[in-house]
Amino acid sequence: MYLADRKSMLGRNLTYFGLPCVEMLDVEMWSPVLDSITAVEREEELIVPMKRRAQDIGVRGKFVVLEMTLLEASQSLALDDQMAQLLIAQLSLPKQKAVQRARAIAYDVMNLDLYGGFLYPKEGEPPESVEILPNLIHHQAKHRHPFVLILTYEARDTGAEDYDSFILEALSQLEKVTNSTKEVREYYTAKKIAKNPPHLRRLRFCVPVYLHKVAHDSYQVRSLGAWYYKQYYHTALLFEPREGQGSLGQPWPPADEIKELLAAPLFRIDEKDGDVELKELPAPIIP
């Protein structure tokens, strides 16, 4: 339903970048409006079944697989043309063609079912998400193309201090240009709130606000919705190209845009006896 509603903005046919499972249920559901599908999969034993499945659902001619990690795939998309040629020259011919084809596409939908936490920092190494998502945004910005980013994360992580530092710093910056953020600060950094796990609250704040910060010079970011099911946080964000970008970029944070992102509702999805119930998890907003 959502993709059909966005045809007028994103074009009659959509281009898709994602991490589909072997069954590719998302691709099958959206196949009538998909013009090009790029999948990322590094496990060799899964690639052939994925291609067979693409054949079964009638999208094989539109389907390309980047046989690498998501970090490697994002890097191959973000590189400038000269550096990309050096990278591509080291690959086998089929992989060269796949990367060249993927780089030529401006994607309408990016769907990443990452399942693990957003950060999971490792000692001495930056979290992969901190590089993957900016790489994908940079690729899209080269094309100046609007897109929808759909993300799934598990609401647990080892990066509590990093999350809390980001929340406090972002709110401190906001307080320079807007009203008090005391109530919002207390909510997102509280150790315990009934039916609102700490990492769910951290994801609710950090994922959209971090992406807004990364994309700010090139895109305005809007929330299309967020959901919590079992242990998973899901969100969909719309990136629309900014007009009138200056050579020094845009000042950050823009209070109205961050307020709008933080005011977006989050729904918990409960299932009982075959019935599905949506319940909004309230959060304070910046006045």
C-alpha positions, 0 to 999 in steps of 0.5 A: 500500500505504501509503495503504491501511494508513493508512485507519484513521487518516486516514479512509476517503477521503483528501484530496490536495495536490500537484504532479502531472505531466501524466501524474498517475501518483501520482493515478491509482495512489491514485485509489481512496482519494482523495476530493479532489485539489488540484493546483498548477500555474502553467504555463497550457499544462499546466493543460488537459492535466492536467484532461483527464487527470483526466477520463480517470482518473475523478477530474475531479469531485474535482480542483481546480487552483490556478493559481499558484506553490507559494509563492502557493498555500501563502500562500493556504492559510495566511492567516487568513480576513480576509486571505484574503478580500482576496486572493481578491477580486482573483482571477477567479471560477473562481480564487476558487472554487478557492482557497476550495475548497482552503482548506476542505480538511484534507489527508491527503497532501501530495506535493511533487515539488520536484526542486530543492534544499531551500534554493537561497538567493538574495541578499537573499531567503529560500529559498522552502522556508523559507516554503512548508513552514511555510505548509502546516503552518500550514494543516493545524494550523488544522484540527488534522488528521494528515497525511503529507508526501512530499517530493522534492529534488535532492541538490545545492544552494548553501546549504552554509553554511546547512545546516551552521550549522543542523546545528551549532546543532541539535546544540548544543541537543541536547547540553544535554539528551542525550549527546554528539553528536560522532560525529553532528556529524562525520558530517553535516558531513564534506566527504567520505564514500564514497557519501554525498554532502555534500548528501544527508547535509545533506538527511537531517538538515535536512529532518526536523529543520527540519520538526520545529522548525517544526511542534513546537508543533502536531505530533509528526513521525515518519519513514515512510522515506527513499530516495536514487535517482540524484540525488534524496532522497525522504522521507515524514513523518507529522505527528500533532497534539500534545495538551495544547498550552500557551499558550507552546508546547513547549520545543525540541528534545525529545531523544527525538523528534530521536533517533528522526528521525535514527535513521530509515534511508535507503536507496539505490535501485539499478537494474541489468538491470531489478532493483531493489536497496535498500541502507541508507546507515548513519549514526551515531545519538545514544546 
